[in-house]
Amino acid sequence: RVDDILIDCLTFPIATGQEETRRDGIETLNAIKALKEEFPNVQTTLGVSNVSFGLNPAARIVLNSVFLAEAVKNGLDSAIVHPSKITPINRIPAEQLKVALDLVYDRREIDANGDVIYDDEYKLIDDLCDICQEIANITGRSLYYHIRFSKRIDFLCYKITKQKETEI
């Protein structure tokens, strides 16, 4: 029976800094939508966290949550997620939601010279790293260029985030 078919729609990281991966989120969402239009009884699933691989933990939670919501809007039936790593859309601050959507839909702004004047990928990282800035203030070291690439920084951001969550 068609109802018994389950298709993993797959997604890939969209914040790698590589031009060729910037539209992978859009392509996944379009594939889900097209699949459900053509075969409405076929079931779809998706490993959501792949989309945010390479980002720090705070950014991953926002991007995964936004991407999951967009995938469901496009017809996704089920997802593989860690429930504690998904935040309801109405609890995501408006600016972070906008930036995550901009990243998912690759809404970069480019001036007349072809220079990027707004890049959602780096805006998301900047917006979600206030905690990392606190670390920089404490240690006296600039973390701006290392946030995305340093596992150690990701771990420190994660630890401070967890500490703040328990204080609330």
Secondary structure, DSSP 8 states (H G I E B T S, - for coil): -GGG-EEE-----S-SS-GGGTTHHHHHHHHHHHHHHH-TTSEEE-BGGGGGTTS-HHHHHHHHHHHHHHHHHTT----B--GGG---GGGS-HHHHHHHHHHHTT--EE-TTS-EEE-HHHHHHHHT-HHHHHHHHHHT---TTTTTT-HHHHHHHHHHHHHHHHH-
